[in-house]
Amino acid sequence: MEIILAIDGVYDSMGRKVEGKERIRVTLRDKGYGELEWECSGVPAGVYFILLRWAGGSESVPVVVE
């Protein structure tokens, strides 16, 4: 079964969208696992959330930028 993954974007702790998907890379591995990489240079320090969506669900991945 192929999983179609959509990256919605990056949100700050107040729920504001701060960036689209252009600087995010996802590498899918076996059995639904993978790596997510966000090129966050130029983004102020803080906590952000990357929203991922797929058929049947979604997940918000927390990221701390120092």
C-alpha distances in whole Angstrom, upper triangle without the diagonal:
4,7,10,13,16,19,22,25,27,30,33,34,36,32,33,31,33,30,27,24,26,27,24,21,18,17,13,13,11,10,10,14,16,19,21,24,26,29,32,35,38,36,39,38,37,34,31,27,24,22,18,16,13,12,13,15,17,19,23,23,27,29,32,34,38
4,6,10,13,16,19,22,24,27,30,32,33,30,31,28,29,27,24,21,23,23,20,18,15,14,11,12,11,10,10,13,14,17,18,21,23,26,29,32,35,33,36,36,34,31,28,25,22,20,16,14,11,10,13,14,16,18,21,21,25,26,30,32,35
4,6,10,13,16,18,21,23,27,28,30,26,27,25,26,24,21,18,20,21,18,16,12,12,9,11,11,10,8,11,12,15,15,18,20,24,26,29,32,30,33,32,31,28,25,21,18,16,12,10,7,8,10,11,12,14,17,18,21,23,27,29,32
4,7,10,13,16,19,21,25,27,28,24,25,22,24,21,18,15,17,19,16,14,12,12,10,13,14,13,11,13,13,15,15,18,19,22,24,27,30,28,31,31,29,27,23,20,16,14,10,9,6,7,10,11,12,14,16,17,21,22,26,27,31
4,7,10,12,15,18,21,23,24,21,21,19,20,18,15,12,14,16,12,11,9,11,9,13,14,14,10,12,11,13,12,14,16,19,21,24,26,24,27,27,26,23,19,16,13,11,7,6,5,8,11,10,9,11,13,14,17,19,22,24,27
4,6,9,12,15,19,21,22,18,18,15,17,14,11,9,12,14,11,11,10,12,12,16,18,17,14,15,14,14,12,14,15,17,19,22,24,22,25,25,24,21,18,14,11,9,6,5,6,9,12,11,9,11,12,13,17,18,21,22,26
4,6,9,12,15,18,19,16,15,12,13,11,8,6,9,11,8,9,9,12,13,16,19,19,15,15,13,13,10,12,11,14,15,19,20,18,21,22,20,18,14,11,8,6,5,6,9,12,14,12,10,10,10,11,14,14,18,19,23
4,7,9,13,16,16,13,12,9,11,9,7,7,10,12,10,12,12,16,17,20,22,22,18,18,17,16,13,14,13,15,16,19,20,18,20,21,19,17,13,10,7,5,6,7,10,13,15,13,10,10,10,11,14,15,18,19,23
4,7,10,13,14,11,10,7,8,6,4,5,9,9,8,11,12,16,18,21,24,24,20,19,17,16,12,12,10,12,12,16,16,14,16,17,16,14,10,8,6,6,8,10,14,17,18,16,12,12,10,11,12,12,15,16,19
4,7,10,11,9,8,6,6,5,6,7,10,10,9,12,14,17,19,22,25,25,21,20,18,16,12,12,9,11,10,13,14,11,13,14,12,10,7,6,5,7,10,13,16,20,20,17,14,12,9,9,10,9,12,12,16
4,7,8,5,5,4,5,7,9,11,14,13,13,16,17,21,22,25,27,27,23,22,21,19,15,15,12,14,12,15,15,12,12,13,11,9,6,5,6,8,11,14,18,21,21,18,14,13,9,10,10,10,12,12,16
4,5,5,6,7,7,9,12,14,17,16,15,19,20,23,25,27,30,29,26,25,23,21,17,17,14,15,13,15,14,11,10,11,8,6,5,6,9,11,15,17,21,24,24,21,17,15,11,12,10,10,10,11,14
4,5,7,10,10,13,16,17,20,19,18,21,22,25,26,29,31,30,27,25,24,22,19,19,17,18,16,18,17,13,12,12,8,6,6,7,11,12,16,19,22,25,25,21,18,15,12,12,10,10,11,12,15
4,6,9,10,14,16,19,21,21,20,24,24,28,29,31,34,33,29,28,27,25,22,22,19,21,18,20,19,15,14,14,11,10,9,10,13,14,18,20,23,26,25,22,19,17,14,15,13,14,14,15,18
4,6,9,12,14,16,19,19,18,21,22,25,26,29,31,30,26,26,25,23,20,20,18,20,17,20,19,16,15,16,13,11,9,9,11,11,14,16,20,22,22,19,16,14,11,13,12,14,15,16,19
4,6,9,11,14,17,17,17,21,22,26,27,30,32,32,28,27,26,24,20,20,17,18,16,18,17,14,14,15,13,12,10,10,11,12,15,17,21,24,24,21,18,16,14,15,14,15,16,16,19
4,6,8,11,13,14,14,17,19,23,24,27,30,30,26,25,23,22,18,18,15,16,14,16,15,13,14,15,14,13,10,9,10,10,13,15,19,22,23,20,16,15,13,14,14,14,16,16,19
4,7,10,12,12,13,16,19,22,24,27,30,30,27,26,23,21,17,16,13,13,11,13,12,9,11,13,12,12,9,10,10,12,15,17,21,24,25,22,19,17,14,15,14,13,14,13,16
4,7,8,8,10,13,16,19,22,25,28,28,25,24,21,19,15,14,10,11,9,12,11,9,12,14,14,13,10,10,9,11,13,16,19,23,24,21,18,17,14,14,14,13,15,14,17
4,6,8,8,12,14,17,20,23,26,26,23,22,20,18,14,13,11,11,11,14,14,13,16,18,17,16,13,12,10,10,12,14,17,20,22,19,16,16,14,15,16,15,17,17,20
4,6,5,8,10,14,16,20,23,23,20,19,16,15,11,11,9,10,11,14,15,14,17,19,18,17,13,12,9,10,10,12,15,18,20,18,15,15,14,14,15,15,17,17,20
4,6,8,11,14,17,21,24,25,22,21,18,16,13,11,9,9,11,13,14,14,18,20,20,19,16,15,12,13,14,16,18,21,24,22,19,18,17,17,18,17,19,18,21
4,7,10,13,16,20,23,25,22,20,17,14,11,8,6,5,8,10,12,12,15,17,17,17,14,14,11,13,14,17,19,23,25,23,19,18,17,15,16,14,16,15,18
4,7,10,13,16,20,21,18,16,13,10,7,6,4,6,9,12,14,13,17,17,17,16,13,12,9,11,11,14,16,20,22,19,16,15,14,12,14,12,15,14,18
4,7,10,13,17,18,15,14,10,8,6,5,6,8,12,14,17,17,20,20,20,19,16,15,11,13,12,14,16,19,21,19,17,16,15,13,15,14,17,17,20
4,6,10,13,14,12,10,7,6,5,6,9,12,14,17,20,19,22,22,22,20,17,15,11,12,10,12,13,17,19,17,15,14,14,12,15,14,18,18,21
4,7,10,12,10,9,5,5,7,8,12,14,17,20,23,22,25,25,24,22,20,18,15,15,13,15,15,18,20,18,17,16,17,15,17,17,20,21,24
4,7,9,7,6,4,6,9,12,15,18,20,23,26,25,28,27,26,24,21,19,16,16,13,14,13,15,17,16,16,15,17,15,18,19,22,23,26
4,7,7,5,5,8,11,14,17,20,23,26,29,28,30,29,28,26,24,21,19,19,16,17,15,18,19,18,18,17,19,17,20,20,23,25,27
4,6,6,8,11,14,17,21,24,26,29,33,31,34,32,31,28,26,24,21,21,18,18,16,18,19,18,19,18,20,19,22,23,26,28,31
4,6,9,13,15,19,22,25,27,31,34,32,34,33,31,28,26,23,21,20,17,17,14,15,16,16,16,16,19,18,22,23,26,28,31
4,7,10,12,16,19,22,24,28,31,29,31,30,28,25,23,20,17,16,13,13,11,13,13,13,13,13,15,15,18,20,23,25,29
4,7,10,14,17,20,22,25,28,27,29,27,26,23,21,18,16,16,13,14,13,16,16,15,14,13,15,13,16,17,21,23,26
4,7,10,13,17,19,22,25,24,26,25,24,21,19,17,14,15,12,14,14,17,18,16,15,13,15,13,15,16,19,20,23
4,7,10,13,15,19,22,21,23,22,21,19,17,15,13,14,12,15,16,19,20,18,16,14,14,11,14,13,16,17,20
4,7,10,12,15,18,17,20,19,18,16,14,12,9,11,10,13,15,18,20,17,15,13,12,9,11,10,14,14,18
4,7,9,12,15,14,17,17,17,15,13,13,10,13,13,16,18,22,23,20,18,15,14,11,12,10,13,13,15
4,6,9,12,11,14,14,14,13,11,11,9,12,13,16,19,22,24,21,18,16,14,11,12,9,11,10,13
4,6,9,9,13,13,15,15,13,14,12,15,16,20,22,26,27,25,21,19,17,15,15,12,13,11,13
4,6,6,9,10,11,12,10,12,12,15,17,20,23,27,28,25,22,19,17,14,13,10,10,8,10
4,6,9,10,12,14,13,16,15,19,21,24,27,31,32,29,26,23,20,18,17,13,13,9,10
4,6,9,12,14,14,16,17,20,22,25,29,32,34,31,27,25,22,20,18,15,14,10,11
4,7,9,11,10,13,14,17,20,23,26,30,31,28,24,22,18,17,15,12,11,8,9
4,6,9,10,14,15,19,22,25,29,32,33,29,26,23,19,18,15,12,10,7,8
4,7,9,13,15,19,22,25,28,32,32,29,25,22,18,16,13,10,8,5,5
4,7,10,13,16,19,23,26,30,30,26,22,19,16,14,11,8,6,5,7
4,7,10,13,16,20,23,27,26,23,19,16,12,10,7,6,5,6,9
4,7,10,13,16,20,23,23,20,16,13,10,8,6,5,6,8,11
4,6,10,13,16,20,20,16,12,9,6,5,4,6,9,11,14
4,6,10,13,17,18,14,11,8,6,5,7,7,11,12,16
4,7,10,14,14,11,7,6,5,6,9,11,14,16,20
4,7,11,12,9,6,5,6,8,11,13,17,19,22
4,7,8,6,4,7,9,11,15,17,20,22,26
4,6,5,6,9,12,14,17,20,23,25,29
4,6,8,12,15,17,21,23,27,29,33
4,7,11,14,17,20,23,27,29,33
4,7,11,13,17,20,23,26,29
4,7,10,13,16,20,22,26
4,6,10,13,16,19,23
4,6,10,13,16,19
4,7,10,13,16
4,7,10,13
4,6,10
4,6
4
